Structures are given as structure tokens and as C-alpha cells.
Amino acid sequence: MNAAPGALVARRVEALAPEELPAFLYDLPALRTHAAAVRAALPARVELYYAAKANPEPALLTALRPYVDGYEVSSGGEAAHVGAAVPGAPTAFGGPGKTPAEIAAALAAGVHRWHVESVHELRLLAASGEAVDVLLRANLPVAEGRLDGVALAMGGRPSPFGMDPAGVEECLRLLDSPGSGGLRLRGIHAHLASGLDAAGQLALTERIVDYTAGLGLAEANVGGGMAVDYADPGRRFDWTAYGTGLEKLLDRHPGLRLRIEPGRSLTAYCGWYATEVLDLKHSHGEDFAVVRGGTHHLRTPATRGHAQPFAVLPSEHWPHPWERPTAAGPAVTLSGQLCTPKDVLAARVPAAGLRAGDRVVFAMAGAYAWNISHHEFLMHPHPGFHFLDG
């Protein structure tokens, strides 16, 4: 597992004082390089939107702006936040349970695309009287076994996301009626699963495109969900293969407009969570390293049940007169400061010789990290944030 930070990040981590840890560090040059490669791998006819829910830090939104066609938001708060961070950028509003108040606020802010989740939501939007573009979110059936083993399945099975084809058909009837106001039907949105490789993504994309074309519609939004492998940071989604497959698919549908909305797969690799080992304990035959911070800052490993990849930056600084606590065996569990056994960042991982005072840098912390974590549990200090730009 190669999880060592680059020189830019390592230097900053080593320069931080203990009381400045934990800290999130974002490698903005690495983010730009990755985003540029993704954009280059996609056909020109494919629009690339960033799903802001993955990480809405303004510095990241701004760094991505030259490489993305717009941003996908999933709440009124996100719509306002993205609008302030990247003024004038095209924005699409998705997600279930849109309230009348946030619909009104997002319309006033100029949100230009709406992913409609239900017949009721379509009626709410029509009642606004605003002339906006809508895509109907469809929960399409897929071949049995197609979604087995995916990290998250949002469709292809009973789900609170989107509408069954019967709901889509009802929306189509409403949009043909006088009560539809100024809504402009553009196409279908169908984000069915997360954690798929390029072949899996292409299979679902083909299913969504064929369904969209069968309805005579000209836009298909297939969402995101490109796989991120936390067990092997060097193994990344094959954007080149995906782009080649999309080109062939679009050749079959020359009039179709296709949009994707990745989040995690764009920003995960640029973020790092740096901390230090506070204590080493040997308990019932196992070693535990207690680090500053924990899953109240970086919730992903607890929710997904994986070991967050990391690297150790040894420190020779030890200010105490007593012996330095050190791991006794080759495997260590890295846990945080919370009063729960679920506060584990990496369980039983190789870390021979790990000592109190050493620094640990967790990789792939650029998505679904701080922004989905339970910050106030036990009221520990918030981490620092460092946006590195060369």
C-alpha cells in the first residue's frame, strides 16, 4: 500500500507544531493535474460536473473550475455555498426531499438544472411558475447481479431515490399538461450505484442512455460513483477506458447530450489527514495507537469499514523523561480519542515500531471526510486546514 505523501505535504506536516494537529492538507497542484487528466480522457460531448457533496471546500471548488462544466448540489445550503464560492458557474440541483423554501431560494440564486425526484416534487417546482430545465430522476431496473458488491446502490432496487419508470411516465404526462408552467423537460437523470469500475460504469451508462433515447429525450445524466480503492491508493478508476467506451456509445446516439457528476473520484486523492500518536497501549495481545483526532474528523473508514491508508513520519522529538511508548508487535490498530470502540481509523495494520510522538498521515482524505463527520461529539478541537499550492 503506497500511501506516502508527496514532498509538498510531508514538509508542511513536519513543520506543524503538535498543537496544530490534527490537520487536513490539500494538494491543489495534484488536484488540478488529476482533474485535467479526467477531462482529457472524456469525449468533448460529455459534460463534467463536480458533485459538491464530496468536498465543498471553496479552495477545491475554485481549483476545479477550469476543468468542470458545472457543479451538482443537493441542498439549498449547498446551492448558496457553491454560488458564493464560484459565482456564475452552472449548477444542477439534485437530491431527495427538496423543501419549498430551498426550491425558492435556489431558483432566486439562478440554479439552472433540476433533477426531479418525484411527482410531488415536480408539482412543487411547477407551482413556482419559473421557467427552468428539468431532468427526471429514474430508478431503473437493472440485470440481476449487476449491482452485487457495489459500495452503495441508490437504484435498481427499492430506494428512496428517484422514481420507478411508472413515476417517470406520470411526470411526462404532467409536463404535457397546462399545469406544468414553464418547466422545460430536457432528459433523464439516473445515478444508480457508487463504487463501480469502468466496465461496470459503462454498462449502467448504456442502460440509462438507451432508456433516455427510447423516450425521445436528448439529455442523459448518469451521475457519478466511479470506484475509489482505499485498499490500494495507486489503483484508480480507468478514465481512459471509460472515455473510449462513452465515445462509442455516443456514436450510436449522435444527438444525445451526456453528463457525468463524479465527486469522490475527483477529490479523494488530493486530501490528507495528519495527526500524531498520543499513546501506545498493549491490550489482550494487541497494540493500539491512540492518535489526536479520530473519526469525528475523518468518518469514512468507520462508515465504509475499511482501514484508511496511511504513512508514518517518524519524529525523534520526545519531551518526557520516561520511556517512550512503542508498539510491541508488527500490527497496530490506529484509534482516535472518542469514547467508543468504533473510533478506529485503521485496524490491525502493519506499523512495527510505531511510537508515541510519531506523526501519521492518512491518505485519500479529500472526499467525504470532515464534511460528513460528527464534529462536536466530545467537543474536541477542530482540525486545521491547509491548502497547499506549490
C-alpha positions in Angstrom: 0.0 0.0 0.0 1.7 3.2 -1.2 0.2 5.9 0.9 3.2 8.2 1.4 2.5 11.9 0.9 4.4 13.9 -1.7 7.1 16.3 -0.6 4.8 19.3 -0.6 2.5 17.7 2.0 5.3 16.0 4.0 7.2 19.2 4.5 4.1 21.0 5.8 3.2 18.2 8.2 6.7 18.1 9.7 6.6 21.9 10.1 3.4 21.8 12.1 3.6 22.1 15.9 1.8 19.3 17.9 -1.0 21.7 18.9 -1.6 22.4 15.2 -2.6 18.8 14.7 -4.8 17.2 13.6 -4.9 19.0 10.2 -6.3 18.5 6.8 -3.9 19.3 4.0 -5.0 19.6 0.4 -2.5 19.3 -2.5 -4.1 21.7 -5.0 -1.5 21.1 -7.8 -2.2 17.4 -7.6 -6.0 18.1 -7.7 -5.6 20.2 -10.9 -3.4 17.6 -12.6 -5.9 14.8 -11.8 -8.9 16.9 -12.9 -7.1 17.9 -16.1 -6.4 14.2 -16.9 -10.0 13.2 -16.3 -11.3 16.0 -18.6 -8.8 15.0 -21.3 -10.0 11.4 -21.1 -13.6 12.2 -21.8 -15.2 12.9 -25.2 -15.9 16.6 -25.8 -19.6 15.8 -25.9 -19.6 14.7 -22.3 -20.2 17.4 -19.7 -18.3 17.0 -16.4 -20.0 18.3 -13.3 -18.4 18.0 -9.8 -20.7 16.7 -7.0 -20.0 19.3 -4.3 -21.2 17.0 -1.6 -17.9 15.1 -1.8 -16.0 18.1 -0.5 -17.4 21.6 -0.7 -14.2 23.5 0.4 -14.1 26.8 -1.6 -10.5 26.3 -2.4 -11.2 22.9 -4.1 -14.3 24.2 -5.9 -12.2 27.1 -7.3 -9.3 24.8 -8.3 -11.7 22.6 -10.2 -13.4 25.4 -12.1 -11.2 25.3 -15.2 -11.8 21.6 -15.7 -15.5 21.1 -14.9 -18.6 22.4 -16.8 -20.5 22.9 -13.6 -21.4 21.7 -10.1 -24.1 19.4 -8.7 -25.6 20.4 -5.4 -28.0 18.6 -3.1 -29.5 21.2 -0.8 -30.3 24.8 -0.6 -27.3 25.3 1.6 -25.0 23.7 -0.9 -26.6 25.8 -3.7 -25.8 29.0 -1.8 -22.4 27.9 -0.8 -21.3 26.9 -4.3 -22.8 30.1 -5.7 -20.7 32.2 -3.4 -17.5 30.1 -4.0 -17.7 30.0 -7.8 -20.1 32.8 -8.8 -21.8 32.3 -12.1 -20.9 28.6 -12.5 -23.6 26.4 -13.9 -25.3 24.4 -11.1 -27.7 21.5 -11.1 -29.9 20.8 -8.0 -30.4 17.1 -7.1 -31.2 15.0 -4.1 -34.5 13.9 -2.5 -36.7 15.9 -0.1 -36.3 19.4 -1.6 -38.4 21.8 0.6 -40.4 24.6 -0.9 -38.2 27.1 0.9 -34.9 25.8 -0.6 -36.5 25.4 -4.0 -37.5 29.1 -3.9 -34.0 30.1 -2.7 -32.2 28.1 -5.3 -34.5 29.5 -8.1 -33.7 33.0 -6.9 -30.0 32.1 -6.9 -30.3 31.1 -10.6 -29.9 27.3 -10.4 -30.3 26.3 -14.0 -30.9 22.5 -13.9 -33.2 20.5 -11.6 -33.1 16.7 -11.0 -36.7 15.9 -10.1 -37.1 13.1 -7.6 -40.8 12.5 -7.6 -44.2 13.5 -9.0 -44.8 15.6 -5.9 -41.5 17.4 -6.4 -42.4 18.1 -10.0 -45.6 19.7 -8.8 -43.8 21.9 -6.3 -41.4 23.1 -9.0 -44.2 23.8 -11.4 -46.1 25.8 -8.8 -43.1 28.2 -8.6 -44.0 29.4 -12.1 -40.3 29.6 -13.0 -39.1 28.5 -16.5 -36.3 26.0 -15.7 -34.8 22.9 -17.2 -35.7 19.6 -15.5 -34.4 16.1 -15.7 -36.5 13.3 -14.3 -34.5 11.0 -11.9 -35.3 7.4 -12.8 -34.8 4.4 -10.7 -34.3 1.9 -13.5 -34.4 -1.9 -13.1 -31.0 -3.5 -13.9 -30.0 -7.0 -14.7 -29.9 -9.3 -11.7 -26.4 -9.4 -10.1 -25.3 -6.2 -11.9 -25.1 -4.2 -8.6 -23.8 -7.0 -6.4 -20.8 -5.9 -4.4 -21.0 -2.2 -5.1 -20.2 0.2 -2.3 -23.6 1.9 -2.5 -26.7 1.1 -4.5 -29.1 4.0 -5.0 -31.2 2.4 -7.6 -32.0 -0.8 -9.4 -33.9 -1.9 -6.3 -36.4 -0.4 -3.8 -35.0 3.0 -2.9 -36.0 6.5 -1.7 -34.0 7.9 -4.7 -35.7 8.8 -7.9 -38.8 7.3 -9.5 -39.7 3.9 -11.0 -40.5 4.1 -14.7 -44.2 4.4 -13.9 -43.5 7.6 -12.0 -41.4 8.9 -14.9 -44.4 8.3 -17.2 -46.7 10.2 -14.9 -44.3 13.1 -14.8 -44.2 13.1 -18.6 -48.0 13.3 -18.7 -47.9 16.3 -16.3 -45.3 18.0 -18.3 -47.6 17.8 -21.3 -50.4 19.3 -19.4 -51.3 23.1 -18.9 -50.3 22.8 -15.2 -46.6 22.3 -16.0 -46.0 26.1 -16.0 -42.7 27.0 -17.7 -40.8 23.7 -16.9 -38.7 22.5 -19.8 -38.2 18.8 -19.9 -34.6 18.0 -21.0 -34.0 14.4 -20.2 -33.3 11.7 -17.6 -31.1 11.6 -14.5 -30.2 8.1 -13.2 -27.5 7.7 -10.6 -27.9 4.0 -9.7 -24.7 3.0 -7.8 -21.3 4.0 -6.4 -18.1 2.0 -6.4 -18.1 0.7 -10.0 -15.1 0.2 -12.2 -15.0 1.5 -15.8 -16.7 -1.6 -17.3 -19.5 -1.5 -14.7 -20.0 2.2 -15.2 -20.2 1.8 -19.0 -22.8 -1.0 -18.6 -25.0 1.2 -16.5 -24.4 4.3 -18.7 -25.6 2.3 -21.7 -28.7 1.2 -19.8 -29.5 4.8 -18.9 -28.7 6.2 -22.4 -30.9 3.6 -24.1 -33.8 4.4 -21.8 -33.4 8.1 -22.4 -33.3 7.7 -26.1 -36.3 5.4 -26.0 -38.3 8.2 -24.5 -37.2 10.6 -27.3 -35.2 12.8 -24.9 -31.9 14.4 -25.7 -30.1 14.6 -22.3 -28.9 11.8 -20.0 -27.2 12.4 -16.7 -25.6 9.2 -15.3 -24.3 10.7 -12.0 -21.0 9.6 -10.5 -19.9 6.7 -8.4 -16.6 5.9 -10.1 -14.7 3.4 -7.9 -12.1 4.6 -5.4 -10.0 1.8 -3.9 -8.9 2.6 -0.3 -7.0 -0.6 -0.1 -4.8 0.3 -3.0 -4.3 4.1 -3.4 -2.3 3.6 -6.6 -5.2 1.8 -8.3 -7.5 4.4 -9.8 -10.6 4.4 -12.0 -9.7 3.9 -15.6 -10.9 7.2 -17.1 -9.3 6.4 -20.5 -11.2 3.2 -20.9 -14.4 4.9 -19.7 -13.9 7.8 -22.1 -13.3 5.4 -25.0 -16.5 3.5 -24.2 -18.5 6.7 -23.9 -17.3 7.8 -27.4 -18.5 4.5 -28.9 -21.8 4.8 -27.1 -22.4 8.4 -28.2 -21.6 7.4 -31.8 -24.8 5.3 -31.6 -26.7 8.4 -30.3 -25.3 11.4 -32.2 -27.9 13.8 -30.9 -27.6 12.9 -27.3 -26.1 15.2 -24.6 -24.4 13.2 -21.8 -23.4 14.4 -18.4 -21.5 12.8 -15.5 -21.2 14.0 -11.9 -18.2 12.4 -10.1 -17.3 13.6 -6.6 -15.1 11.2 -4.6 -13.1 10.1 -7.6 -12.1 13.7 -8.3 -11.0 15.0 -4.9 -10.3 11.9 -2.7 -6.6 11.7 -3.7 -5.7 15.4 -3.1 -6.5 15.4 0.7 -4.5 14.2 3.7 -5.4 14.0 7.4 -2.3 14.5 9.5 -2.1 13.7 13.2 0.3 12.4 15.9 0.4 9.3 18.1 -0.5 10.3 21.7 -0.1 6.9 23.3 0.6 3.2 22.6 -1.2 0.5 24.6 -0.9 -3.2 24.6 -4.3 -4.9 25.3 -5.1 -8.6 25.4 -2.4 -9.3 22.9 -2.9 -6.4 20.5 -1.3 -3.0 20.1 -3.4 0.2 20.0 -2.1 3.6 18.9 -4.3 6.5 20.2 -4.0 9.5 17.9 -5.1 13.0 18.1 -8.5 13.4 16.5 -10.3 10.4 15.0 -13.5 9.5 13.2 -15.2 12.8 14.3 -12.9 14.4 11.8 -12.5 11.5 9.3 -15.6 9.4 9.4 -15.1 7.4 6.1 -13.2 4.4 7.5 -15.8 3.8 10.2 -18.8 4.1 7.8 -17.2 2.0 5.0 -15.5 -0.5 7.2 -12.0 -0.2 5.8 -8.6 0.7 7.0 -7.7 4.3 5.9 -4.4 4.1 4.0 -1.6 5.9 5.9 2.1 6.6 6.2 4.2 7.1 9.3 6.5 10.2 9.5 8.9 9.3 12.4 9.6 12.0 14.9 12.6 12.0 17.2 11.1 14.6 19.4 10.2 13.2 22.8 9.9 15.8 25.6 9.2 13.5 28.5 11.8 11.9 30.9 10.1 8.5 30.8 10.4 5.7 28.3 8.6 6.3 25.0 5.6 4.1 24.5 6.2 1.9 21.5 4.3 -0.8 19.6 5.4 -4.3 20.7 4.3 -6.2 17.6 4.1 -5.8 13.8 0.4 -4.9 13.7 -1.3 -1.9 15.3 -4.8 -0.6 15.5 -5.0 3.2 15.0 -7.8 4.6 17.1 -8.9 8.1 18.0 -9.8 10.0 21.1 -13.6 9.2 21.2 -15.2 7.2 23.9 -16.5 4.5 21.5 -14.8 1.3 20.2 -16.0 2.4 16.7 -13.5 5.2 16.7 -11.0 3.3 14.5 -9.1 4.7 11.5 -7.2 1.6 10.6 -7.5 -1.8 12.4 -4.6 -4.3 12.8 -2.4 -2.8 10.1 1.4 -3.1 9.7 3.1 -0.5 11.8 6.0 -2.1 13.6 7.9 0.2 15.9 5.3 2.9 15.9 5.9 5.3 18.8 4.1 7.9 20.7 5.1 11.2 19.2 5.4 9.9 15.6 3.2 11.5 13.0 0.7 9.6 10.9 -0.6 11.0 7.6 -3.8 9.4 6.3 -4.2 9.4 2.5 -7.3 9.8 0.4 -8.9 12.2 2.8 -10.1 14.7 0.1 -13.7 13.5 -0.1 -16.4 12.6 2.5 -14.0 13.3 5.4 -14.5 16.4 7.5 -17.8 17.4 5.8 -19.7 14.2 6.8 -18.1 13.7 10.3 -19.7 14.3 13.7 -17.6 17.2 14.7 -19.0 18.1 18.1 -19.0 14.7 19.7 -16.9 15.1 22.9 -16.1 18.7 21.8 -12.5 18.0 20.8 -10.8 20.9 18.9 -11.5 21.2 15.2 -8.6 20.3 12.9 -6.6 22.9 11.0 -7.0 23.3 7.2 -4.1 23.9 4.8 -4.5 24.5 1.1 -1.1 23.9 -0.5 -0.3 25.5 -3.8 3.3 24.9 -4.6 
